């Protein structure tokens, strides 16, 4: 496995080889990230995993400075997972001058849910993903469903810009208690970690109600938010949306429930594709 910092060196290493499968990460890897690498490896092309904590997608009061950086551990994990190249650019490699050109994602996909509470987040995500795609020039790129809205926003950007890359989706990896694996789980204390699975449980309750025939989506959202708040969570949103475009729910259209809430000082997100509704 090669570790490469500079774009020119990366392109030289990939020259003459099949177009790669890209796995973009911000490091502090866990089993969820490694599942993305396995999907990439199954494509039969070289696997490039990137590790870059992207300043552009952090708000001024967010955790850019303290985001966990565990590069040596990450490299050891990737070396055992089928990764061929790890791209670890410095800020000067991806942003050689102050960034003045940004990717503005489709408002209907990006401005609600996470976009409402993290303004500019998806601009930062799309801008860095486009840079990584341009650097690697992959045939495919793998993103996890845990960041459901991000997956849809990136797919839409690729389609809008006619980029020759297939975006592959990976299922969310969870601990035995149901908590979605996330790099930010490292912020949770012992008591918070025991409470954290409640976020996914709230989404499962929505799914259970949907299976029982409930159609009052707004009432289900309010009930989930109230249940979390009653246990000390600061809830940003619980939203039931269409899976294809995050539009308002309609009977007979596949739906997903998404949530974001803060426990202590740790903001967690999760989602669950809920039962299909009869037409």
ZADO-1210 file (C-alpha; in nm, 4 decimals, padded with zeros to 6 digits):
<atoms>
<atom x="00.0000" y="00.0000" z="00.0000" code="UNK" pos="1"/>
<atom x="00.1314" y="00.3429" z="-00.0978" code="UNK" pos="2"/>
<atom x="00.0745" y="00.6624" z="00.0989" code="UNK" pos="3"/>
<atom x="00.0751" y="00.9688" z="-00.1252" code="UNK" pos="4"/>
<atom x="00.0345" y="01.3376" z="-00.0424" code="UNK" pos="5"/>
<atom x="00.0629" y="01.5246" z="-00.3722" code="UNK" pos="6"/>
<atom x="-00.1852" y="01.5135" z="-00.6596" code="UNK" pos="7"/>
<atom x="00.0902" y="01.4833" z="-00.9212" code="UNK" pos="8"/>
<atom x="00.2376" y="01.1819" z="-00.7418" code="UNK" pos="9"/>
<atom x="-00.1080" y="01.0253" z="-00.7113" code="UNK" pos="10"/>
<atom x="-00.1747" y="01.0587" z="-01.0815" code="UNK" pos="11"/>
<atom x="00.1668" y="00.9161" z="-01.1599" code="UNK" pos="12"/>
<atom x="00.0966" y="00.6138" z="-00.9389" code="UNK" pos="13"/>
<atom x="-00.2362" y="00.5548" z="-01.1143" code="UNK" pos="14"/>
<atom x="-00.1073" y="00.6078" z="-01.4689" code="UNK" pos="15"/>
<atom x="-00.1569" y="00.3058" z="-01.6914" code="UNK" pos="16"/>
<atom x="-00.3842" y="00.1286" z="-01.4413" code="UNK" pos="17"/>
<atom x="-00.7584" y="00.0706" z="-01.4467" code="UNK" pos="18"/>
<atom x="-00.9529" y="00.3686" z="-01.3181" code="UNK" pos="19"/>
<atom x="-00.9722" y="00.3413" z="-00.9424" code="UNK" pos="20"/>
<atom x="-01.2519" y="00.3101" z="-00.6877" code="UNK" pos="21"/>
<atom x="-01.2404" y="00.6051" z="-00.4459" code="UNK" pos="22"/>
<atom x="-01.3329" y="00.5997" z="-00.0775" code="UNK" pos="23"/>
<atom x="-01.3295" y="00.9569" z="00.0595" code="UNK" pos="24"/>
<atom x="-01.2882" y="00.9812" z="00.4387" code="UNK" pos="25"/>
<atom x="-01.1865" y="01.2305" z="00.7049" code="UNK" pos="26"/>
<atom x="-00.9951" y="00.9635" z="00.8946" code="UNK" pos="27"/>
<atom x="-01.0446" y="00.8277" z="01.2476" code="UNK" pos="28"/>
<atom x="-01.1564" y="00.5130" z="01.0714" code="UNK" pos="29"/>
<atom x="-01.3906" y="00.2454" z="01.2023" code="UNK" pos="30"/>
<atom x="-01.5631" y="-00.0665" z="01.0696" code="UNK" pos="31"/>
<atom x="-01.8062" y="00.1456" z="00.8699" code="UNK" pos="32"/>
<atom x="-01.5233" y="00.2966" z="00.6676" code="UNK" pos="33"/>
<atom x="-01.3678" y="-00.0449" z="00.6121" code="UNK" pos="34"/>
<atom x="-01.6991" y="-00.1696" z="00.4710" code="UNK" pos="35"/>
<atom x="-01.6698" y="00.1054" z="00.2071" code="UNK" pos="36"/>
<atom x="-01.3182" y="-00.0132" z="00.1234" code="UNK" pos="37"/>
<atom x="-01.4453" y="-00.3688" z="00.0786" code="UNK" pos="38"/>
<atom x="-01.7145" y="-00.2490" z="-00.1627" code="UNK" pos="39"/>
<atom x="-01.4494" y="-00.0529" z="-00.3527" code="UNK" pos="40"/>
<atom x="-01.2194" y="-00.3560" z="-00.3675" code="UNK" pos="41"/>
<atom x="-01.5024" y="-00.5669" z="-00.5109" code="UNK" pos="42"/>
<atom x="-01.5092" y="-00.3419" z="-00.8184" code="UNK" pos="43"/>
<atom x="-01.1899" y="-00.5077" z="-00.9429" code="UNK" pos="44"/>
<atom x="-01.0010" y="-00.1798" z="-00.9803" code="UNK" pos="45"/>
<atom x="-00.7324" y="-00.0135" z="-00.7667" code="UNK" pos="46"/>
<atom x="-00.8696" y="00.1225" z="-00.4389" code="UNK" pos="47"/>
<atom x="-00.7805" y="00.4764" z="-00.3346" code="UNK" pos="48"/>
<atom x="-00.8887" y="00.5878" z="00.0121" code="UNK" pos="49"/>
<atom x="-00.8454" y="00.9546" z="00.0917" code="UNK" pos="50"/>
<atom x="-00.7945" y="01.0983" z="00.4394" code="UNK" pos="51"/>
<atom x="-00.8531" y="01.4702" z="00.4610" code="UNK" pos="52"/>
<atom x="-01.0291" y="01.6771" z="00.7273" code="UNK" pos="53"/>
<atom x="-01.2009" y="01.9308" z="00.5070" code="UNK" pos="54"/>
<atom x="-01.2127" y="02.2726" z="00.6688" code="UNK" pos="55"/>
<atom x="-01.4742" y="02.3969" z="00.4184" code="UNK" pos="56"/>
<atom x="-01.7499" y="02.1744" z="00.5561" code="UNK" pos="57"/>
<atom x="-01.7106" y="02.2870" z="00.9173" code="UNK" pos="58"/>
<atom x="-01.8972" y="02.5879" z="01.0506" code="UNK" pos="59"/>
<atom x="-01.7155" y="02.8498" z="01.2618" code="UNK" pos="60"/>
<atom x="-01.8446" y="02.6968" z="01.5882" code="UNK" pos="61"/>
<atom x="-01.7996" y="02.3324" z="01.4886" code="UNK" pos="62"/>
<atom x="-01.5304" y="02.0804" z="01.5754" code="UNK" pos="63"/>
<atom x="-01.2695" y="02.1212" z="01.3004" code="UNK" pos="64"/>
<atom x="-00.9846" y="02.1785" z="01.5468" code="UNK" pos="65"/>
<atom x="-01.0703" y="01.8841" z="01.7696" code="UNK" pos="66"/>
<atom x="-01.1911" y="01.6404" z="01.5053" code="UNK" pos="67"/>
<atom x="-01.0064" y="01.3141" z="01.5815" code="UNK" pos="68"/>
<atom x="-00.6924" y="01.2714" z="01.3727" code="UNK" pos="69"/>
<atom x="-00.5511" y="00.9184" z="01.4027" code="UNK" pos="70"/>
<atom x="-00.3416" y="00.8816" z="01.0897" code="UNK" pos="71"/>
<atom x="-00.1057" y="00.6021" z="01.2017" code="UNK" pos="72"/>
<atom x="-00.3946" y="00.3876" z="01.3234" code="UNK" pos="73"/>
<atom x="-00.5902" y="00.4626" z="01.0070" code="UNK" pos="74"/>
<atom x="-00.3028" y="00.3578" z="00.7830" code="UNK" pos="75"/>
<atom x="-00.2612" y="00.0297" z="00.9710" code="UNK" pos="76"/>
<atom x="-00.6327" y="-00.0459" z="00.9278" code="UNK" pos="77"/>
<atom x="-00.6292" y="00.0367" z="00.5573" code="UNK" pos="78"/>
<atom x="-00.3180" y="-00.1728" z="00.4977" code="UNK" pos="79"/>
<atom x="-00.5156" y="-00.4783" z="00.6113" code="UNK" pos="80"/>
<atom x="-00.8363" y="-00.3961" z="00.4238" code="UNK" pos="81"/>
<atom x="-00.7423" y="-00.4235" z="00.0562" code="UNK" pos="82"/>
<atom x="-00.6569" y="-00.0596" z="-00.0009" code="UNK" pos="83"/>
<atom x="-00.3931" y="00.0090" z="-00.2670" code="UNK" pos="84"/>
<atom x="-00.3276" y="00.3816" z="-00.2219" code="UNK" pos="85"/>
<atom x="-00.4007" y="00.6199" z="00.0634" code="UNK" pos="86"/>
<atom x="-00.4190" y="00.9801" z="-00.0502" code="UNK" pos="87"/>
<atom x="-00.3370" y="01.2100" z="00.2436" code="UNK" pos="88"/>
<atom x="-00.3202" y="01.5604" z="00.0964" code="UNK" pos="89"/>
<atom x="-00.2287" y="01.8639" z="00.2988" code="UNK" pos="90"/>
<atom x="-00.4534" y="02.1682" z="00.2799" code="UNK" pos="91"/>
<atom x="-00.1996" y="02.3261" z="00.0459" code="UNK" pos="92"/>
<atom x="-00.2397" y="02.0327" z="-00.1927" code="UNK" pos="93"/>
<atom x="-00.6171" y="02.0595" z="-00.2265" code="UNK" pos="94"/>
<atom x="-00.6432" y="02.4330" z="-00.1651" code="UNK" pos="95"/>
<atom x="-00.3235" y="02.5825" z="-00.3092" code="UNK" pos="96"/>
<atom x="-00.4807" y="02.9290" z="-00.2867" code="UNK" pos="97"/>
<atom x="-00.7840" y="03.0657" z="-00.1004" code="UNK" pos="98"/>
<atom x="-01.0855" y="02.8916" z="-00.2484" code="UNK" pos="99"/>
<atom x="-01.2973" y="03.1315" z="-00.4529" code="UNK" pos="100"/>
<atom x="-01.4840" y="02.8796" z="-00.6705" code="UNK" pos="101"/>
<atom x="-01.7376" y="02.6576" z="-00.4959" code="UNK" pos="102"/>
<atom x="-01.9902" y="02.3929" z="-00.5945" code="UNK" pos="103"/>
<atom x="-02.3439" y="02.5040" z="-00.5079" code="UNK" pos="104"/>
<atom x="-02.5642" y="02.1947" z="-00.4743" code="UNK" pos="105"/>
<atom x="-02.9308" y="02.1793" z="-00.5682" code="UNK" pos="106"/>
<atom x="-03.1232" y="02.3745" z="-00.3043" code="UNK" pos="107"/>
<atom x="-03.4147" y="02.1298" z="-00.2925" code="UNK" pos="108"/>
<atom x="-03.1745" y="01.8551" z="-00.1795" code="UNK" pos="109"/>
<atom x="-02.9238" y="02.0506" z="00.0256" code="UNK" pos="110"/>
<atom x="-03.1012" y="02.3350" z="00.2037" code="UNK" pos="111"/>
<atom x="-03.3267" y="02.1342" z="00.4360" code="UNK" pos="112"/>
<atom x="-03.2446" y="01.8964" z="00.7216" code="UNK" pos="113"/>
<atom x="-02.8637" y="01.9122" z="00.7625" code="UNK" pos="114"/>
<atom x="-02.8412" y="02.2139" z="00.5334" code="UNK" pos="115"/>
<atom x="-03.0780" y="02.4091" z="00.7540" code="UNK" pos="116"/>
<atom x="-02.8726" y="02.3522" z="01.0668" code="UNK" pos="117"/>
<atom x="-02.5283" y="02.3503" z="00.9043" code="UNK" pos="118"/>
<atom x="-02.5385" y="02.6272" z="00.6437" code="UNK" pos="119"/>
<atom x="-02.2610" y="02.5907" z="00.3894" code="UNK" pos="120"/>
<atom x="-02.1955" y="02.2287" z="00.4850" code="UNK" pos="121"/>
<atom x="-02.2933" y="02.0777" z="00.1522" code="UNK" pos="122"/>
<atom x="-02.1116" y="02.3489" z="-00.0417" code="UNK" pos="123"/>
<atom x="-01.7965" y="02.2385" z="00.1415" code="UNK" pos="124"/>
<atom x="-01.8717" y="01.8704" z="00.0862" code="UNK" pos="125"/>
<atom x="-01.9415" y="01.9071" z="-00.2856" code="UNK" pos="126"/>
<atom x="-01.6387" y="02.1276" z="-00.3422" code="UNK" pos="127"/>
<atom x="-01.3953" y="01.8857" z="-00.1800" code="UNK" pos="128"/>
<atom x="-01.5559" y="01.5773" z="-00.3361" code="UNK" pos="129"/>
<atom x="-01.5242" y="01.7349" z="-00.6796" code="UNK" pos="130"/>
<atom x="-01.1580" y="01.8097" z="-00.6050" code="UNK" pos="131"/>
<atom x="-01.0978" y="01.4499" z="-00.4947" code="UNK" pos="132"/>
<atom x="-01.2736" y="01.3119" z="-00.8019" code="UNK" pos="133"/>
<atom x="-01.0630" y="01.5364" z="-01.0237" code="UNK" pos="134"/>
<atom x="-00.7465" y="01.4272" z="-00.8451" code="UNK" pos="135"/>
<atom x="-00.8170" y="01.0526" z="-00.8550" code="UNK" pos="136"/>
<atom x="-01.0323" y="01.0365" z="-01.1716" code="UNK" pos="137"/>
<atom x="-01.2019" y="00.7221" z="-01.0420" code="UNK" pos="138"/>
<atom x="-01.4476" y="00.4921" z="-01.2114" code="UNK" pos="139"/>
<atom x="-01.6527" y="00.4697" z="-00.8909" code="UNK" pos="140"/>
<atom x="-01.6718" y="00.6279" z="-00.5471" code="UNK" pos="141"/>
<atom x="-01.8276" y="00.4774" z="-00.2355" code="UNK" pos="142"/>
<atom x="-02.0324" y="00.6737" z="00.0195" code="UNK" pos="143"/>
<atom x="-02.2154" y="00.5444" z="00.3256" code="UNK" pos="144"/>
<atom x="-02.5904" y="00.5630" z="00.3735" code="UNK" pos="145"/>
<atom x="-02.5383" y="00.6892" z="00.7273" code="UNK" pos="146"/>
<atom x="-02.4915" y="01.0313" z="00.5677" code="UNK" pos="147"/>
<atom x="-02.8064" y="00.9819" z="00.3625" code="UNK" pos="148"/>
<atom x="-02.8570" y="01.3404" z="00.2525" code="UNK" pos="149"/>
<atom x="-02.4893" y="01.3721" z="00.1630" code="UNK" pos="150"/>
<atom x="-02.5160" y="01.0610" z="-00.0557" code="UNK" pos="151"/>
<atom x="-02.8075" y="01.2104" z="-00.2502" code="UNK" pos="152"/>
<atom x="-02.6406" y="01.5511" z="-00.2808" code="UNK" pos="153"/>
<atom x="-02.3180" y="01.3981" z="-00.4153" code="UNK" pos="154"/>
<atom x="-02.5075" y="01.1760" z="-00.6597" code="UNK" pos="155"/>
<atom x="-02.6978" y="01.4768" z="-00.7864" code="UNK" pos="156"/>
<atom x="-02.3772" y="01.6805" z="-00.8260" code="UNK" pos="157"/>
<atom x="-02.2205" y="01.4001" z="-01.0303" code="UNK" pos="158"/>
<atom x="-02.5275" y="01.3855" z="-01.2545" code="UNK" pos="159"/>
<atom x="-02.5520" y="01.7644" z="-01.2899" code="UNK" pos="160"/>
<atom x="-02.1852" y="01.7983" z="-01.3847" code="UNK" pos="161"/>
<atom x="-02.1805" y="01.4839" z="-01.6059" code="UNK" pos="162"/>
<atom x="-01.8881" y="01.3397" z="-01.4128" code="UNK" pos="163"/>
<atom x="-01.7822" y="00.9942" z="-01.5406" code="UNK" pos="164"/>
<atom x="-01.7997" y="00.8283" z="-01.1985" code="UNK" pos="165"/>
<atom x="-02.0526" y="00.5893" z="-01.0461" code="UNK" pos="166"/>
<atom x="-02.1567" y="00.6682" z="-00.6883" code="UNK" pos="167"/>
<atom x="-02.2007" y="00.3469" z="-00.4891" code="UNK" pos="168"/>
<atom x="-02.3972" y="00.3357" z="-00.1629" code="UNK" pos="169"/>
<atom x="-02.2912" y="00.1333" z="00.1416" code="UNK" pos="170"/>
<atom x="-02.5306" y="00.0276" z="00.4165" code="UNK" pos="171"/>
<atom x="-02.4849" y="00.1781" z="00.7633" code="UNK" pos="172"/>
<atom x="-02.2758" y="-00.0304" z="01.0018" code="UNK" pos="173"/>
<atom x="-02.4042" y="-00.0368" z="01.3598" code="UNK" pos="174"/>
<atom x="-02.2912" y="-00.1608" z="01.6955" code="UNK" pos="175"/>
<atom x="-02.4815" y="-00.4400" z="01.8658" code="UNK" pos="176"/>
<atom x="-02.6938" y="-00.1819" z="02.0508" code="UNK" pos="177"/>
<atom x="-02.8006" y="-00.0154" z="01.7230" code="UNK" pos="178"/>
<atom x="-02.5806" y="00.2942" z="01.7370" code="UNK" pos="179"/>
<atom x="-02.4509" y="00.3883" z="01.3906" code="UNK" pos="180"/>
<atom x="-02.0724" y="00.3845" z="01.3805" code="UNK" pos="181"/>
<atom x="-01.9332" y="00.7363" z="01.3501" code="UNK" pos="182"/>
<atom x="-01.5997" y="00.9042" z="01.4066" code="UNK" pos="183"/>
<atom x="-01.7750" y="01.1457" z="01.6414" code="UNK" pos="184"/>
<atom x="-01.8856" y="00.8608" z="01.8703" code="UNK" pos="185"/>
<atom x="-01.5403" y="00.9023" z="02.0261" code="UNK" pos="186"/>
<atom x="-01.6712" y="01.2195" z="02.1917" code="UNK" pos="187"/>
<atom x="-01.9344" y="01.0286" z="02.3905" code="UNK" pos="188"/>
<atom x="-01.8790" y="00.9574" z="02.7588" code="UNK" pos="189"/>
<atom x="-01.9860" y="00.6261" z="02.9120" code="UNK" pos="190"/>
<atom x="-02.3291" y="00.7512" z="03.0207" code="UNK" pos="191"/>
<atom x="-02.3886" y="00.9190" z="02.6858" code="UNK" pos="192"/>
<atom x="-02.2866" y="00.6075" z="02.4965" code="UNK" pos="193"/>
<atom x="-02.5503" y="00.4084" z="02.6826" code="UNK" pos="194"/>
<atom x="-02.8113" y="00.6709" z="02.5912" code="UNK" pos="195"/>
<atom x="-02.7007" y="00.7237" z="02.2305" code="UNK" pos="196"/>
<atom x="-02.8854" y="00.4211" z="02.0787" code="UNK" pos="197"/>
<atom x="-03.2124" y="00.5971" z="02.1602" code="UNK" pos="198"/>
<atom x="-03.1707" y="00.7999" z="01.8403" code="UNK" pos="199"/>
<atom x="-03.1953" y="00.4890" z="01.6244" code="UNK" pos="200"/>
<atom x="-03.4700" y="00.3502" z="01.8454" code="UNK" pos="201"/>
<atom x="-03.6792" y="00.6605" z="01.7722" code="UNK" pos="202"/>
<atom x="-03.6439" y="00.5898" z="01.3998" code="UNK" pos="203"/>
<atom x="-03.7364" y="00.2246" z="01.4497" code="UNK" pos="204"/>
<atom x="-04.0528" y="00.3385" z="01.6287" code="UNK" pos="205"/>
<atom x="-04.1449" y="00.5397" z="01.3187" code="UNK" pos="206"/>
<atom x="-04.0888" y="00.2338" z="01.1032" code="UNK" pos="207"/>
<atom x="-04.3039" y="00.0226" z="01.3359" code="UNK" pos="208"/>
<atom x="-04.5860" y="00.2763" z="01.3176" code="UNK" pos="209"/>
<atom x="-04.5589" y="00.2882" z="00.9392" code="UNK" pos="210"/>
<atom x="-04.5816" y="-00.0896" z="00.9194" code="UNK" pos="211"/>
<atom x="-04.8965" y="-00.0679" z="01.1330" code="UNK" pos="212"/>
<atom x="-05.0536" y="00.1682" z="00.8812" code="UNK" pos="213"/>
<atom x="-04.9921" y="00.5131" z="01.0298" code="UNK" pos="214"/>
<atom x="-04.9913" y="00.7919" z="00.7703" code="UNK" pos="215"/>
<atom x="-04.9734" y="01.1001" z="00.9940" code="UNK" pos="216"/>
<atom x="-04.6066" y="01.1644" z="00.9255" code="UNK" pos="217"/>
<atom x="-04.5977" y="01.5008" z="01.1006" code="UNK" pos="218"/>
<atom x="-04.7363" y="01.3446" z="01.4189" code="UNK" pos="219"/>
<atom x="-04.4714" y="01.0718" z="01.4053" code="UNK" pos="220"/>
<atom x="-04.1994" y="01.3342" z="01.3672" code="UNK" pos="221"/>
<atom x="-04.3304" y="01.5325" z="01.6653" code="UNK" pos="222"/>
<atom x="-04.3580" y="01.2208" z="01.8814" code="UNK" pos="223"/>
<atom x="-04.0000" y="01.1154" z="01.8037" code="UNK" pos="224"/>
<atom x="-03.8665" y="01.4655" z="01.8749" code="UNK" pos="225"/>
<atom x="-04.0563" y="01.4846" z="02.2045" code="UNK" pos="226"/>
<atom x="-03.9325" y="01.1419" z="02.3125" code="UNK" pos="227"/>
<atom x="-03.5714" y="01.2366" z="02.2516" code="UNK" pos="228"/>
<atom x="-03.6089" y="01.5760" z="02.4220" code="UNK" pos="229"/>
<atom x="-03.7592" y="01.4064" z="02.7276" code="UNK" pos="230"/>
<atom x="-03.4325" y="01.2146" z="02.7684" code="UNK" pos="231"/>
<atom x="-03.2059" y="01.5184" z="02.7453" code="UNK" pos="232"/>
<atom x="-03.1406" y="01.5393" z="02.3727" code="UNK" pos="233"/>
<atom x="-03.1314" y="01.8731" z="02.1920" code="UNK" pos="234"/>
<atom x="-03.3151" y="01.7832" z="01.8734" code="UNK" pos="235"/>
<atom x="-03.2422" y="01.9594" z="01.5452" code="UNK" pos="236"/>
<atom x="-03.4863" y="01.7568" z="01.3410" code="UNK" pos="237"/>
<atom x="-03.6671" y="01.4327" z="01.2858" code="UNK" pos="238"/>
<atom x="-03.7898" y="01.4293" z="00.9268" code="UNK" pos="239"/>
<atom x="-03.9739" y="01.1740" z="00.7154" code="UNK" pos="240"/>
<atom x="-03.8919" y="01.2276" z="00.3506" code="UNK" pos="241"/>
<atom x="-03.8968" y="01.0596" z="00.0123" code="UNK" pos="242"/>
<atom x="-03.5912" y="00.8427" z="-00.0457" code="UNK" pos="243"/>
<atom x="-03.5337" y="00.9651" z="-00.4005" code="UNK" pos="244"/>
<atom x="-03.5283" y="01.3423" z="-00.3533" code="UNK" pos="245"/>
<atom x="-03.5981" y="01.4181" z="00.0160" code="UNK" pos="246"/>
<atom x="-03.9307" y="01.5711" z="-00.0831" code="UNK" pos="247"/>
<atom x="-04.2361" y="01.5680" z="00.1397" code="UNK" pos="248"/>
<atom x="-04.3726" y="01.2172" z="00.2027" code="UNK" pos="249"/>
<atom x="-04.6482" y="01.0721" z="-00.0117" code="UNK" pos="250"/>
<atom x="-04.8336" y="00.7445" z="00.0218" code="UNK" pos="251"/>
<atom x="-04.6906" y="00.4734" z="-00.2004" code="UNK" pos="252"/>
<atom x="-04.3504" y="00.6441" z="-00.2347" code="UNK" pos="253"/>
<atom x="-04.0474" y="00.4855" z="-00.0599" code="UNK" pos="254"/>
<atom x="-03.9603" y="00.6915" z="00.2475" code="UNK" pos="255"/>
<atom x="-03.6707" y="00.7460" z="00.4843" code="UNK" pos="256"/>
<atom x="-03.6703" y="00.8851" z="00.8372" code="UNK" pos="257"/>
<atom x="-03.3743" y="01.1102" z="00.9205" code="UNK" pos="258"/>
<atom x="-03.2725" y="01.2629" z="01.2511" code="UNK" pos="259"/>
<atom x="-03.0048" y="01.4837" z="01.4025" code="UNK" pos="260"/>
<atom x="-02.9746" y="01.5615" z="01.7710" code="UNK" pos="261"/>
<atom x="-02.7112" y="01.6581" z="02.0245" code="UNK" pos="262"/>
<atom x="-02.6392" y="01.4471" z="02.3307" code="UNK" pos="263"/>
<atom x="-02.4226" y="01.6335" z="02.5783" code="UNK" pos="264"/>
<atom x="-02.1817" y="01.8114" z="02.3452" code="UNK" pos="265"/>
<atom x="-02.1921" y="01.5482" z="02.0681" code="UNK" pos="266"/>
<atom x="-02.4142" y="01.5914" z="01.7639" code="UNK" pos="267"/>
<atom x="-02.5253" y="01.2634" z="01.6102" code="UNK" pos="268"/>
<atom x="-02.7152" y="01.1880" z="01.2906" code="UNK" pos="269"/>
<atom x="-02.8953" y="00.8738" z="01.1791" code="UNK" pos="270"/>
<atom x="-03.1559" y="00.7531" z="00.9334" code="UNK" pos="271"/>
<atom x="-03.3682" y="00.4509" z="00.8544" code="UNK" pos="272"/>
<atom x="-03.5404" y="00.3555" z="00.5315" code="UNK" pos="273"/>
<atom x="-03.8919" y="00.2877" z="00.6560" code="UNK" pos="274"/>
<atom x="-04.1333" y="00.0241" z="00.5352" code="UNK" pos="275"/>
<atom x="-04.2756" y="00.0734" z="00.1886" code="UNK" pos="276"/>
<atom x="-04.6327" y="00.1940" z="00.1995" code="UNK" pos="277"/>
<atom x="-04.9055" y="00.0275" z="-00.0056" code="UNK" pos="278"/>
<atom x="-05.0239" y="00.2310" z="-00.3001" code="UNK" pos="279"/>
</atoms>
